[in-house]
Amino acid sequence: MGTVQVSSKATGSIAERYSVALFELAEQQSALDAVASDLKGLRVLIAESKDLRSLLNSPVLSRSEQQKAISALAERAGFGVLTKNFLGLVARNRRLFAVDGMIAAYLARLASKRGEVTAEVASAIPLASAQIGAIEAALKKVVGSNVTVDAIVDPGLLGGLVVKIGSRMVDGSLKTKLQHLQLAMKGVG
């Protein structure tokens, strides 16, 4: 059986539509922060679980199997009713493959509403809340407005951080430093 390929443009469009709907519902129910917290928790679960990533992207699992699995996950994670219902709808419509984009679009919309800038911070290991707070404070000084850190884990970095704010990127990862050192050493020999 072949895998289903969905273009990133189509995924982005789907993610945007679903995130707008969720955002509007959350705003009506005064649950913007609760839903954001649930979605951040879901993002961590996705990053940590290969099985969950397989569930989200599997064209083989039936609609009902995906719904049951995502419902059980949402219940076990203690997500709010709105988030549970949203994930159920996404599973029912066979759109779980775009849930990462939905999370990112929702969080970006929330940050924009608050006049915040979102910084994507990639690290080799999960960051502690104190570390995230220190990064937010440092970035606030540089950017001049409130900064929300969207922390992701990329074990390929080996160490250090990669920070992206809009189109700007600061790569302080050990992987990049080693690559630069390797290139410099090739030039010497």
C-alpha positions as CSV (number, residue, x, y, z in Angstrom):
1,M,0.0,0.0,0.0
2,G,1.4,3.4,-0.9
3,T,1.6,6.4,1.3
4,V,-0.5,9.5,0.7
5,Q,1.5,12.6,-0.1
6,V,0.0,16.0,0.7
7,S,1.8,19.1,-0.4
8,S,2.9,21.5,2.3
9,K,0.9,24.3,0.7
10,A,-2.3,22.2,1.0
11,T,-1.4,21.2,4.5
12,G,-0.8,24.9,5.4
13,S,-4.2,25.9,4.0
14,I,-6.0,23.1,5.9
15,A,-4.1,24.0,9.1
16,E,-5.0,27.7,8.7
17,R,-8.7,27.0,8.2
18,Y,-9.0,24.7,11.2
19,S,-6.9,26.9,13.5
20,V,-9.1,29.9,12.6
21,A,-12.2,28.0,13.5
22,L,-10.7,26.7,16.8
23,F,-9.4,30.2,17.7
24,E,-12.8,31.8,17.1
25,L,-14.6,29.1,19.3
26,A,-12.0,29.4,22.0
27,E,-12.3,33.2,22.0
28,Q,-16.1,33.0,22.2
29,Q,-15.8,30.6,25.2
30,S,-13.0,32.6,26.9
31,A,-10.7,29.6,26.6
32,L,-7.8,30.9,24.5
33,D,-5.2,30.2,27.1
34,A,-6.7,26.8,28.0
35,V,-6.7,25.6,24.4
36,A,-3.2,27.0,23.9
37,S,-2.0,25.0,26.9
38,D,-3.6,21.9,25.6
39,L,-2.1,22.4,22.1
40,K,1.4,23.0,23.6
41,G,1.0,19.8,25.5
42,L,-0.1,17.9,22.4
43,R,3.0,19.3,20.6
44,V,5.2,17.9,23.3
45,L,3.5,14.5,23.1
46,I,3.9,14.4,19.3
47,A,7.6,15.3,19.6
48,E,8.2,12.6,22.1
49,S,6.2,9.7,20.6
50,K,7.0,8.0,17.3
51,D,3.8,6.0,17.6
52,L,1.7,9.2,17.9
53,R,3.4,10.6,14.9
54,S,2.6,7.4,13.0
55,L,-1.0,7.6,14.1
56,L,-1.3,11.2,12.9
57,N,0.2,10.4,9.5
58,S,-1.1,6.9,8.8
59,P,-3.3,6.5,5.7
60,V,-3.8,2.9,6.7
61,L,-5.7,3.4,9.9
62,S,-9.4,3.8,9.6
63,R,-11.2,7.0,10.5
64,S,-12.8,5.3,13.5
65,E,-9.5,3.9,14.7
66,Q,-7.9,7.3,14.5
67,Q,-10.9,8.9,16.3
68,K,-10.7,6.3,19.1
69,A,-7.0,6.7,19.5
70,I,-7.0,10.5,19.5
71,S,-10.0,10.6,21.9
72,A,-8.2,8.3,24.3
73,L,-5.0,10.4,24.1
74,A,-7.0,13.6,24.7
75,E,-8.8,12.1,27.7
76,R,-5.6,10.7,29.2
77,A,-3.7,14.0,28.7
78,G,-6.6,15.9,30.5
79,F,-7.4,18.2,27.6
80,G,-10.3,20.5,27.9
81,V,-13.7,19.8,26.2
82,L,-13.1,22.2,23.4
83,T,-9.7,20.7,22.5
84,K,-11.1,17.1,22.8
85,N,-14.0,18.0,20.5
86,F,-11.7,19.8,18.1
87,L,-9.3,16.8,17.8
88,G,-12.3,14.5,17.4
89,L,-13.5,16.6,14.5
90,V,-10.0,16.7,12.9
91,A,-9.8,12.9,13.2
92,R,-13.3,12.4,11.8
93,N,-12.4,14.6,8.8
94,R,-9.1,12.6,8.3
95,R,-7.0,15.8,8.8
96,L,-4.7,14.6,11.6
97,F,-1.7,14.8,9.3
98,A,-2.0,18.6,9.5
99,V,-2.4,18.9,13.3
100,D,1.2,20.2,13.7
101,G,0.4,23.1,11.4
102,M,-2.9,23.7,13.2
103,I,-1.1,24.0,16.5
104,A,1.5,26.4,15.1
105,A,-1.2,28.6,13.3
106,Y,-3.3,28.8,16.5
107,L,-0.4,29.8,18.7
108,A,0.8,32.3,16.1
109,R,-2.7,33.8,15.9
110,L,-2.9,34.1,19.7
111,A,0.5,35.7,19.9
112,S,-0.5,38.2,17.2
113,K,-3.7,39.1,19.1
114,R,-1.7,39.9,22.1
115,G,0.9,41.9,20.2
116,E,3.6,39.4,21.0
117,V,6.3,38.1,18.8
118,T,6.8,34.3,18.6
119,A,10.3,32.9,18.6
120,E,10.9,29.3,17.6
121,V,13.7,28.0,19.7
122,A,15.1,24.6,18.8
123,S,17.3,22.7,21.3
124,A,18.8,19.3,21.5
125,I,17.0,18.5,24.7
126,P,13.7,19.8,26.2
127,L,14.2,23.2,27.9
128,A,13.1,23.7,31.5
129,S,10.5,26.4,32.2
130,A,13.2,28.6,33.9
131,Q,15.4,28.3,30.8
132,I,12.5,29.3,28.5
133,G,11.7,32.3,30.8
134,A,15.4,33.4,30.6
135,I,15.3,33.1,26.8
136,E,12.0,35.1,26.6
137,A,13.5,37.9,28.8
138,A,16.7,38.1,26.7
139,L,14.8,38.1,23.4
140,K,12.4,40.8,24.8
141,K,15.4,43.1,25.3
142,V,16.5,42.5,21.7
143,V,13.1,42.7,20.0
144,G,11.5,45.4,22.2
145,S,8.2,43.6,22.6
146,N,6.9,40.6,24.5
147,V,8.2,37.4,23.1
148,T,6.6,34.0,23.3
149,V,9.0,31.1,23.0
150,D,7.8,28.1,21.0
151,A,10.3,25.5,22.1
152,I,10.9,22.5,19.9
153,V,13.4,19.6,20.4
154,D,15.8,18.7,17.6
155,P,18.3,16.0,18.8
156,G,20.3,16.6,15.6
157,L,21.6,19.9,17.0
158,L,23.8,18.1,19.5
159,G,23.7,21.2,21.8
160,G,23.1,24.9,21.8
161,L,20.1,26.7,20.3
162,V,18.7,27.8,17.0
163,V,16.4,30.8,17.4
164,K,14.0,32.0,14.7
165,I,12.0,35.2,14.9
166,G,10.2,35.9,11.7
167,S,12.8,35.8,8.9
168,R,15.7,36.3,11.3
169,M,17.6,33.3,12.6
170,V,20.5,32.9,15.0
171,D,22.1,29.5,14.9
172,G,24.2,28.9,18.0
173,S,24.0,25.1,17.7
174,L,27.0,22.8,18.3
175,K,26.2,21.1,15.0
176,T,26.7,24.3,13.0
177,K,29.8,25.3,14.9
178,L,31.3,21.9,14.2
179,Q,30.4,22.2,10.5
180,H,32.1,25.7,10.4
181,L,35.2,24.2,12.1
182,Q,35.3,21.3,9.7
183,L,35.1,23.7,6.7
184,A,37.9,25.9,8.2
185,M,40.1,22.9,8.7
186,K,39.7,21.8,5.1
187,G,40.9,25.2,4.0
188,V,44.1,24.9,6.1
189,G,45.2,21.5,4.8
